[in-house]
Amino acid sequence: MNLINEEDVVNYLGSYPEFFERHAELLAAVQLSSPHGRRAVSLQERQAEMLRDKIRMLEHRIMEMIRHGNDNLALTDRLLHCARDLLQVQDKAGMPGQLTDVIQSQFAVPQVAIRLWGLAPEYAQAAYAQGVSENAKVFAASLHEPFCGVNSGFESAGWLAHPELAASLALLALRDAPGAPAFGLLVLASPDAQRFTSTMGTEFLARIGELAGAALSRLK
């Protein structure tokens, strides 16, 4: 005699869903343990609890999507404001200073520094074109995406007004266009070691770097 196992029951109920229509009294008679306490509940109640749990999970996901969407919209607005402010700059020589001010104010970055090289002669003697070693230029050329992480003694941290307060850094190579040779390095710094980490997404930082590179290319 073959004994019926759980799989046989599952297969039977799956093949004959009308079983519970013919035996509706079982829906109320079968008692299951509630995940929200030690009390026993009917099959109908257990199914309703499962549906409520799924609804709560979906509501949580929707709220997360809305929050991320609002955050992205706020960042996009700030990037547009940054672009607008740069377009309004008339003094090319003062553009690097304007850019650092805009980034600090729009994105709440405590410290920002810029160094450029390969500039037109009339800008080559400016402070932002001085004090860059060949090693720093090679490092910038190697950056094909922003570097984020702990400040482990980078030369570029020394360009900041208060390098001792730079616990974490974001380093962005400046180029005329994606794939072009680097002609500068943008340094974002924070005293918070978790502000710029190696695991954070860098797409938005990359957009800032592209915008800064395009604006500052006018000095070449």
C-alpha positions as CSV (number, residue, x, y, z in Angstrom):
1,M,0.0,0.0,0.0
2,N,1.4,3.4,-1.0
3,L,1.3,6.1,1.6
4,I,0.4,9.6,0.6
5,N,3.1,12.2,1.3
6,E,3.1,16.0,1.4
7,E,4.2,16.3,-2.3
8,D,1.2,14.1,-3.3
9,V,-1.2,16.5,-1.4
10,V,0.4,19.6,-2.9
11,N,0.2,18.1,-6.4
12,Y,-3.4,17.1,-5.9
13,L,-4.5,20.6,-4.6
14,G,-2.6,22.2,-7.4
15,S,-4.3,20.0,-10.0
16,Y,-7.8,20.4,-8.4
17,P,-8.1,24.0,-7.1
18,E,-11.9,23.5,-6.9
19,F,-11.3,21.2,-4.0
20,F,-11.8,24.1,-1.5
21,E,-14.9,25.2,-3.3
22,R,-16.4,21.8,-2.7
23,H,-15.1,21.7,0.9
24,A,-15.2,25.4,1.9
25,E,-15.7,24.4,5.6
26,L,-12.0,23.4,5.7
27,L,-10.9,26.9,5.1
28,A,-12.2,27.8,8.6
29,A,-11.6,24.5,10.2
30,V,-7.9,24.2,9.4
31,Q,-5.9,25.8,12.2
32,L,-2.4,27.3,11.6
33,S,0.1,29.1,13.8
34,S,0.1,32.8,13.4
35,P,3.6,34.4,12.7
36,H,2.5,37.4,14.8
37,G,1.9,35.4,18.0
38,R,1.2,32.0,19.4
39,R,-2.5,31.9,18.7
40,A,-4.0,29.6,16.1
41,V,-5.7,31.1,13.1
42,S,-7.7,29.6,10.2
43,L,-6.4,29.1,6.8
44,Q,-8.3,32.1,5.6
45,E,-6.8,34.3,8.3
46,R,-3.3,33.0,7.6
47,Q,-3.7,33.8,3.9
48,A,-5.0,37.3,4.8
49,E,-1.9,37.9,7.1
50,M,0.4,36.8,4.3
51,L,-1.3,39.2,1.9
52,R,-1.0,42.0,4.5
53,D,2.7,41.3,4.9
54,K,3.2,41.4,1.1
55,I,1.4,44.7,0.9
56,R,3.5,46.2,3.7
57,M,6.7,45.0,1.9
58,L,5.5,46.5,-1.4
59,E,4.5,49.8,0.3
60,H,8.0,49.9,1.9
61,R,9.6,49.4,-1.5
62,I,7.4,52.1,-3.1
63,M,8.4,54.6,-0.4
64,E,12.1,53.8,-0.9
65,M,11.7,54.3,-4.7
66,I,9.9,57.7,-4.0
67,R,12.7,58.8,-1.6
68,H,15.4,57.8,-4.0
69,G,13.6,59.6,-6.8
70,N,13.3,62.8,-4.7
71,D,17.0,62.6,-3.7
72,N,18.0,62.2,-7.4
73,L,15.8,65.1,-8.4
74,A,17.4,67.3,-5.7
75,L,20.9,66.4,-6.9
76,T,19.9,67.0,-10.5
77,D,18.6,70.5,-9.6
78,R,21.9,71.3,-7.8
79,L,23.9,70.1,-10.8
80,L,21.8,72.4,-13.1
81,H,22.3,75.3,-10.7
82,C,26.0,74.6,-10.8
83,A,26.0,74.7,-14.6
84,R,24.0,77.9,-14.7
85,D,26.4,79.6,-12.3
86,L,29.4,78.6,-14.4
87,L,27.8,79.8,-17.6
88,Q,27.3,83.2,-16.0
89,V,31.1,83.6,-15.1
90,Q,32.6,86.3,-17.3
91,D,36.1,86.3,-15.9
92,K,37.9,83.2,-17.1
93,A,40.8,83.6,-14.8
94,G,38.4,83.5,-11.8
95,M,36.5,80.5,-13.0
96,P,38.4,77.9,-10.8
97,G,37.6,79.9,-7.7
98,Q,34.0,80.3,-8.8
99,L,33.8,76.6,-9.4
100,T,35.1,75.6,-5.9
101,D,32.6,78.1,-4.3
102,V,29.7,76.6,-6.3
103,I,30.5,73.0,-5.4
104,Q,30.9,73.9,-1.8
105,S,27.6,75.7,-1.6
106,Q,25.5,73.4,-3.8
107,F,26.8,70.1,-2.6
108,A,27.8,70.9,1.0
109,V,31.4,69.8,0.5
110,P,33.6,71.2,3.3
111,Q,36.8,71.7,1.2
112,V,37.4,71.9,-2.5
113,A,40.6,72.4,-4.4
114,I,41.6,72.5,-8.1
115,R,44.9,72.3,-9.9
116,L,45.3,72.7,-13.7
117,W,48.1,72.3,-16.2
118,G,48.7,72.8,-19.9
119,L,46.9,76.2,-19.7
120,A,47.2,79.2,-22.0
121,P,50.1,81.5,-21.1
122,E,47.9,84.2,-19.6
123,Y,46.7,81.7,-17.0
124,A,49.8,79.5,-16.5
125,Q,51.1,81.6,-13.6
126,A,47.9,81.5,-11.5
127,A,47.9,79.8,-8.1
128,Y,45.7,77.0,-9.4
129,A,48.3,76.2,-12.0
130,Q,51.2,75.8,-9.5
131,G,52.6,73.1,-7.4
132,V,51.6,70.0,-9.4
133,S,54.2,67.2,-9.6
134,E,54.6,64.9,-12.6
135,N,53.4,62.1,-10.3
136,A,50.1,63.9,-9.7
137,K,49.6,64.4,-13.4
138,V,50.2,60.8,-14.1
139,F,47.8,59.8,-11.3
140,A,45.1,62.1,-12.8
141,A,45.7,60.6,-16.3
142,S,45.1,57.2,-14.8
143,L,41.7,58.1,-13.4
144,H,38.9,57.0,-15.7
145,E,36.3,57.4,-13.0
146,P,36.3,59.3,-9.7
147,F,38.5,58.0,-6.9
148,C,36.8,57.9,-3.5
149,G,38.4,56.8,-0.3
150,V,40.3,57.6,2.9
151,N,43.0,60.2,2.6
152,S,46.2,58.2,2.8
153,G,48.6,61.0,2.2
154,F,47.7,62.0,-1.4
155,E,49.7,65.0,-2.8
156,S,46.4,66.6,-3.9
157,A,45.2,66.7,-0.3
158,G,48.0,69.3,0.3
159,W,46.3,71.7,-2.1
160,L,43.4,72.1,0.4
161,A,43.3,75.0,2.8
162,H,43.2,72.6,5.7
163,P,44.6,69.2,4.6
164,E,44.7,68.0,8.2
165,L,40.9,68.0,8.2
166,A,40.6,65.9,5.1
167,A,39.7,62.4,6.4
168,S,38.1,61.2,3.1
169,L,38.6,62.4,-0.5
170,A,37.0,62.3,-3.9
171,L,39.5,62.9,-6.7
172,L,38.1,63.8,-10.2
173,A,40.3,64.1,-13.3
174,L,39.4,67.0,-15.5
175,R,39.2,66.5,-19.2
176,D,37.8,68.5,-22.2
177,A,35.7,65.5,-23.1
178,P,35.5,61.8,-22.0
179,G,38.6,60.0,-23.2
180,A,40.6,63.2,-23.7
181,P,43.9,63.7,-21.8
182,A,43.6,65.0,-18.2
183,F,44.5,68.7,-17.7
184,G,43.5,69.0,-14.1
185,L,42.4,67.4,-10.9
186,L,39.4,68.4,-8.7
187,V,39.7,67.5,-5.0
188,L,36.6,67.2,-2.8
189,A,37.4,66.6,0.9
190,S,35.5,66.0,4.1
191,P,36.4,65.5,7.8
192,D,33.9,62.6,7.8
193,A,35.7,59.4,6.9
194,Q,32.4,58.0,5.6
195,R,31.6,60.9,3.3
196,F,33.6,59.5,0.4
197,T,34.1,55.8,0.4
198,S,35.4,53.2,-2.0
199,T,32.0,51.5,-2.1
200,M,29.9,54.5,-3.0
201,G,28.4,55.1,-6.4
202,T,30.4,57.6,-8.5
203,E,28.1,58.4,-11.4
204,F,27.0,61.7,-10.0
205,L,30.6,62.7,-9.1
206,A,31.5,61.8,-12.7
207,R,28.9,64.3,-14.0
208,I,30.4,67.0,-11.8
209,G,33.9,66.2,-13.1
210,E,32.6,66.4,-16.7
211,L,30.9,69.7,-16.1
212,A,34.0,71.1,-14.4
213,G,36.3,69.9,-17.1
214,A,34.2,71.4,-19.9
215,A,33.9,74.7,-18.1
216,L,37.7,75.0,-17.2
217,S,38.8,73.9,-20.7
218,R,38.2,77.6,-21.7
219,L,41.5,78.3,-19.9
220,K,43.6,76.2,-22.2
